[in-house]
Amino acid sequence: MAEQRTADGHWFPHSPGDAGECLFVPGHFSFGSEQEMLGLIGRYPMAQLFTALDGRHRVTAVPMIARWGDQGGRARLFGHMARRNPQAGSVAGEADATAVFLGPGTYVSPRWFRIRKTVSTWNYLQVQVHGKLRLLSDDDTFALLGDTVAHLEAQAHPDPQAPLWSMAETDAQLLEKLRSGVVGFELEIDSLEGVKRLNQDKHIEDILSIMGGLAESPQPGAAEVLQVMAGMLASETRSGK
């Protein structure tokens, strides 16, 4: 491992300020780039979509995928929901919306700290997207359903050469019923903010001990968080920090 960043054993830089406008993000817990945040959305595409229209707040869990504009344009997010969902009215009304994407998360026990004793905490990754909804045509919605299936099928199977399911295998009458029962939408991105809380503010020996604790923990998200922390340290090591 490369030499420690500071004399007191901290591996990552500390920021006294905060990042983010709509989301509270201590600077040292922010994502490195917009591309990194879009990567998390690609891996964890199920969003909680929040809207407010005519004094009513609604929330729906929806899968969303990113598409990029022509000639390197900014990414756009797309999703769909049941037409009979009351929140579909917010889509048609071009409401302001927030989509919250949660990556892996897990509890961190104070038992795992070695250098600086402290209270318990929670390691997690989250990205919030803020923007305005735009209703898609029926044809664009149907194309979006195919793209969404293709994105999720590619993640569902351990063998990258496995034949992937597509909507072309579905009965035509069922597809037509599906087409008429959903609405598609674009979330035009105004801002993209994220939190990557992985103990970057802790002593390197504490970070390594926490990783050891997570390696033995039965918590559902522990293995995923451990993998992300290991990648984070490896990236810092390769960069010579």
Summary of the structure (lengths in Angstrom):
residues: 241
radius of gyration: 20.8
end to end distance: 9.8
largest distance: 67.9
contacts: 695
relative contact order: 0.20
helix: 36%
strand: 33%
